[in-house]
Amino acid sequence: MATTASRVSAQTSDEINQRLRCQMEERLACYQSDPDQIESGLAELDRERDIERTLEANAWTLAFTGTVLAATVGSRPS
């Protein structure tokens, strides 16, 4: 079984993995040449994480609400 760190790349084609690797290396080279971009990159990751948390909370709320409604609002006899 693949480790967590390699699970996705093990299931992805070599062509796509190579393209992703090249993109990562390009970004790292940009950050190396302009370290001030690191702070803005980290801030962007924080915003993405906040959005992801919000979406997860919304999904949980909808699932919970659906479960409660299903349990409390039974089918009505015809």
Secondary structure by P-SEA (a helix, b strand, c coil): cccccccccccccaaaaaaaaaaaaaaaaaaaacccaaaaaaaaaaaaaaaaaaaaaaaaaaaaaaaaaaaccccccc
